[in-house]
Amino acid sequence: MMTFLAEEGAQNPLIPDTAELVIGLLCFFIVFGLLGKKLLPNIQKTLAERHDAIEGGLERAEKAQAEANRTLEEYKAQLAEARHEAARITEQAREQGAVIIAEMREEGQRQRDAIVAAGHAQIEADRRQVTVTLRQEVGRIATDLAGKLVGESLEDNARQSRTIDRFLDSLDGSADAGAGNGAGAGAAR
């Protein structure tokens, strides 16, 4: 065994054989060159595509976020404008309602005044007609009564008319005097 160690001892195991070292280095450079020429560009291309996809995705996301923010601001502006418009329309409707109510009240007041005036005019016309009719009836009755008392006919129209007018005027005078005394007596109490 010693002999085997002596033969082996001549060659150091840490120092490689020169032919193996050259072949190993040559194979290393060939494999390294093939990897550098074929595999490295594909890896760099894939990394560049991923980088572009990530950066492009971020840029697209930022653009989409900016677009969403701009759309949100436009929506808020339109909503505020719509609310303002609704408030303006509501206020305008209130004003128109108030104007319509005022016009209706005025129209109602005018109609009421017209009805009251027509009623007063009708009452006055009826009173005049009743007064004329009553005068004629009272005159006819008074003429008949006076004719019976006097014993002669008072059929003369002019005389009859003067007699009736005097009688009715005296009645009106006594009615006015009685109404004035009654009002004065009521006020004195």
C-alpha positions as CSV (number, residue, x, y, z in Angstrom):
1,M,0.0,0.0,0.0
2,M,2.8,2.2,0.5
3,T,3.9,1.8,-2.9
4,F,0.6,2.9,-4.1
5,L,0.8,6.0,-2.0
6,A,4.3,6.7,-3.2
7,E,3.1,6.6,-6.8
8,E,0.2,8.8,-6.0
9,G,2.2,11.1,-4.0
10,A,4.1,12.2,-7.0
11,Q,1.1,13.7,-8.5
12,N,-0.7,16.3,-6.4
13,P,-4.5,15.8,-6.4
14,L,-5.1,19.5,-6.0
15,I,-3.3,20.4,-9.2
16,P,-5.4,19.4,-12.3
17,D,-3.9,17.9,-15.3
18,T,-3.2,20.5,-18.0
19,A,-5.1,18.6,-20.7
20,E,-8.2,18.3,-18.5
21,L,-7.9,22.0,-17.5
22,V,-7.7,23.1,-21.2
23,I,-10.6,20.8,-22.2
24,G,-12.7,22.0,-19.2
25,L,-12.0,25.6,-19.9
26,L,-12.8,25.1,-23.6
27,C,-16.1,23.4,-22.8
28,F,-16.9,26.1,-20.2
29,F,-16.4,28.9,-22.8
30,I,-18.4,27.0,-25.5
31,V,-21.4,26.5,-23.1
32,F,-21.1,30.0,-21.8
33,G,-21.0,31.4,-25.4
34,L,-24.0,29.3,-26.4
35,L,-25.9,30.4,-23.3
36,G,-24.9,34.1,-24.0
37,K,-25.9,33.9,-27.6
38,K,-29.2,32.0,-27.4
39,L,-30.6,32.0,-23.9
40,L,-29.5,35.5,-22.6
41,P,-31.3,37.5,-25.4
42,N,-34.5,35.5,-24.8
43,I,-34.2,36.1,-21.0
44,Q,-33.6,39.9,-21.6
45,K,-36.4,40.1,-24.0
46,T,-38.8,38.4,-21.6
47,L,-37.6,40.6,-18.7
48,A,-38.1,43.7,-21.0
49,E,-41.6,42.6,-21.9
50,R,-42.5,42.0,-18.3
51,H,-41.0,45.4,-17.3
52,D,-43.0,47.1,-20.1
53,A,-46.1,45.2,-19.1
54,I,-45.8,46.2,-15.5
55,E,-44.8,49.8,-16.3
56,G,-47.5,50.0,-19.0
57,G,-50.1,48.5,-16.6
58,L,-49.2,51.1,-14.0
59,E,-49.4,53.9,-16.5
60,R,-52.7,52.6,-17.8
61,A,-54.0,52.3,-14.2
62,E,-52.9,55.8,-13.5
63,K,-54.6,57.0,-16.7
64,A,-57.7,55.1,-15.8
65,Q,-57.6,56.5,-12.3
66,A,-57.2,60.1,-13.7
67,E,-60.1,59.4,-16.1
68,A,-62.2,58.1,-13.3
69,N,-61.4,61.2,-11.2
70,R,-62.2,63.5,-14.1
71,T,-65.5,61.6,-14.7
72,L,-66.3,61.8,-11.0
73,E,-65.7,65.6,-11.0
74,E,-67.9,66.0,-14.1
75,Y,-70.6,63.9,-12.4
76,K,-70.4,66.0,-9.2
77,A,-70.5,69.2,-11.3
78,Q,-73.5,68.0,-13.3
79,L,-75.2,66.8,-10.0
80,A,-74.6,70.2,-8.4
81,E,-75.9,72.0,-11.5
82,A,-79.0,69.7,-11.6
83,R,-79.7,70.5,-7.9
84,H,-79.3,74.2,-8.6
85,E,-81.6,73.9,-11.6
86,A,-84.2,72.0,-9.5
87,A,-84.0,74.6,-6.7
88,R,-84.5,77.4,-9.3
89,I,-87.4,75.6,-10.9
90,T,-89.0,75.0,-7.5
91,E,-88.6,78.6,-6.5
92,Q,-90.0,79.7,-9.9
93,A,-93.0,77.4,-9.4
94,R,-93.6,78.8,-5.9
95,E,-93.4,82.4,-7.3
96,Q,-95.8,81.4,-10.1
97,G,-98.1,79.7,-7.6
98,A,-98.1,82.8,-5.4
99,V,-98.9,85.0,-8.5
100,I,-101.7,82.7,-9.5
101,I,-103.2,82.6,-6.0
102,A,-103.0,86.4,-5.9
103,E,-104.7,86.7,-9.3
104,M,-107.4,84.2,-8.2
105,R,-108.0,86.2,-5.0
106,E,-108.3,89.4,-7.0
107,E,-110.6,87.8,-9.5
108,G,-112.7,86.3,-6.6
109,Q,-112.8,89.8,-5.0
110,R,-113.9,91.4,-8.3
111,Q,-116.6,88.7,-8.8
112,R,-117.8,89.1,-5.2
113,D,-117.9,92.9,-5.6
114,A,-119.7,92.6,-8.9
115,I,-122.2,90.1,-7.4
116,V,-122.7,92.4,-4.3
117,A,-123.1,95.4,-6.6
118,A,-125.6,93.6,-8.8
119,G,-127.5,92.4,-5.7
120,H,-127.6,96.0,-4.3
121,A,-128.8,97.2,-7.7
122,Q,-131.4,94.5,-7.9
123,I,-132.5,95.3,-4.3
124,E,-132.7,99.0,-5.2
125,A,-134.7,98.3,-8.4
126,D,-137.0,96.0,-6.5
127,R,-137.4,98.6,-3.7
128,R,-138.3,101.2,-6.3
129,Q,-140.7,98.9,-8.0
130,V,-142.3,98.0,-4.7
131,T,-142.4,101.6,-3.8
132,V,-144.1,102.6,-7.1
133,T,-146.6,99.6,-6.8
134,L,-147.3,100.4,-3.1
135,R,-147.8,104.1,-3.9
136,Q,-150.3,103.1,-6.6
137,E,-152.1,100.7,-4.4
138,V,-152.1,103.0,-1.4
139,G,-153.2,105.9,-3.7
140,R,-156.0,103.8,-5.2
141,I,-157.2,102.7,-1.7
142,A,-156.9,106.2,-0.3
143,T,-158.8,107.6,-3.3
144,D,-161.6,105.0,-2.9
145,L,-161.7,105.7,0.9
146,A,-161.6,109.5,0.3
147,G,-164.3,109.2,-2.3
148,K,-166.5,107.3,0.1
149,L,-165.8,109.8,2.9
150,V,-166.4,112.9,0.7
151,G,-169.2,111.3,-1.1
152,E,-168.0,112.3,-4.5
153,S,-165.9,110.5,-7.0
154,L,-162.3,111.5,-7.2
155,E,-161.7,109.9,-10.6
156,D,-159.9,113.0,-11.9
157,N,-156.4,111.8,-12.5
158,A,-154.6,115.0,-11.8
159,R,-156.4,115.7,-8.6
160,Q,-156.1,112.0,-7.6
161,S,-152.3,112.1,-8.2
162,R,-151.8,115.3,-6.2
163,T,-153.8,113.9,-3.3
164,I,-151.9,110.7,-3.3
165,D,-148.6,112.4,-3.5
166,R,-149.5,114.7,-0.5
167,F,-150.7,111.8,1.5
168,L,-147.6,109.7,0.8
169,D,-145.2,112.6,1.5
170,S,-146.9,113.2,4.9
171,L,-146.5,109.4,5.6
172,D,-142.8,109.6,4.6
173,G,-142.3,112.7,6.8
174,S,-143.9,111.0,9.8
175,A,-141.9,107.8,9.2
176,D,-138.7,109.8,9.0
177,A,-139.5,111.7,12.2
178,G,-140.4,108.5,14.0
179,A,-137.2,106.8,12.9
180,G,-135.2,109.8,14.1
181,N,-136.9,109.8,17.5
182,G,-136.5,106.1,17.9
183,A,-132.8,106.2,17.1
184,G,-132.4,109.1,19.5
185,A,-134.3,107.3,22.2
186,G,-132.3,104.2,21.7
187,A,-129.0,106.1,21.9
188,A,-130.2,107.9,25.1
189,R,-130.8,104.6,26.8
